[in-house]
Amino acid sequence: MTSDTFPKEITGLDNRLISRFGWGLTVAIEPPELEMRVAILLKKASLSGYTLSEAVAFFI
């Protein structure tokens, strides 16, 4: 299950479900930092046969 809220904070959910979801792995997923986004963009462009300069990738 994915959610933008932790299991204990979901309203209207049965207590047994809250307990079960709480047993699973709960992590906050953050967007990647700028350098990682640029690296991903450069890699995807390369795999598609395009050449991007790093300056253009940073601009995008």
Secondary structure, 3 states (H helix, E strand, C coil): CCCCCCHHHCCCCCHHHHHHHHHCCCCCCCCCCHHHHHHHHHHHHHHCCCCCCHHHHHHC
